[in-house]
Amino acid sequence: MAPFYDEKRVFPRVKFGTPLRFQLRGSPDSNTTISDDLSIGGVGFISDRFLASDAPVMLEFSLLSRALKPIGRVAWSSPFSHSNRYRVGVEFTEFDPVEKRFLQDYLSSQEKSA
């Protein structure tokens, strides 16, 4: 994984390029993409479709061979110029406490190794 990098956000993010599955809550369709960055508060990724702000999203991604399945809400969605793709930021709203602690420990280890 890439090292920690500095941003002016509530939670620092790490570069995190791993397969990510997402599904709008209530929709039968799921989509697969690659995550871009990750924090204890949310995840960023690229989508081939527009996702409206505040839309509830079910997520699934692997971290060190462990599947994490938080639920979030779309915080923002921004189009790439000259493309049909969108950069999306999702804020975690529901997270199993054990999974969240696992993520916290992982992120702490990344910060220390940076």
N, C-alpha and C positions, 0 to 999 in steps of 0.2 A: 504494500500500500504506500501511497505517496505521503510525504511528511505533512505535518500541520502547517497551515498557512494563516496569516493574519487577516481578519476582516472586521468590519464594524457591524457586527450582528449581536443579537442577544446571546447566542451560543456560538463559539468558534466551530468552524467546520473543517473537516479533512477531505482531501480528494479521495473519492471512493468510486471506482469504476467497476461495478459488478452487476450481473443481471438482476433486474427488478421486475416483479409482476405487479400490476396495479389494476384495480377494478373499481369503477364508480359504484357506490353503494346502491343496490337496487337494480343494477344492470347485469344481464347475463354474460356480457362480453368482458373478457379480460385482455390486457395488453402486456406485452413484454418489451422492455427497453433496457438501457444501461444507465445506472445511476451516475451522477456526476460528483456530488459531494454529500456529506453526511454529518449531522450533529446530534446531540441528545434531544434537540427540539424539532428536527425535521430532516428532510432529504430533498435534493435537487436532482432533476433528470430531464431528458429530452422526450417529447411526445410527438407523434405524428398527427395528433388531433388536439384541438383547443379544449382545455378544461376550464370551466367557469370558476371564478373565485368563490370560495366557501363550499364548493362541491365536496361531499364526503367521499373519501377514497380509502379502499382497503388495499394494503400493501403487503408484499412478501419479498424478502431478500435473504441471502445467506451471509452470515458473518462467521468466519472461521468454522465452516461446516455446520453451523447451527442456523436453522430457519427462524427468522424473526417476522412477526406478522402484526405490525402496528396498524392502527386506523388513524387517518389524518383528515385534514381539510386542505383544499387548494388555497394557498396564501396568495399566489400570483401566477399568472401565465403570460409569457411575453413571446411574440412571434420573432423568429429569426428573419432578417431581411432577405428577400429573394429566395424564400423557402416556404414549404408547407409544414414546417416543423415549429415546435414551441419549446421554450425553456420553461420548466414548471418548478415551483417551489411548494412543497407540502409540509405543513406543520403537523406534528404528531398530536393527536387529541386523546387517543386511547392506546395504552401500551401495557401489556402484562408486566407486573412489577419485576418478575425474575428476568424477563427478556430485557427490560429497560436497564436493570442493573448490569447485565452482561454487556450491553452496549456502552454504558458509562465506563465500565472497566476497560473495554477495548479502546475507547476514545482517550482515556487517561494514559494508557500505555503508549498511544501514538503521540500524545503531547510530550511525554517524557523522552521519547526517542528522537524528537525533532531537533 
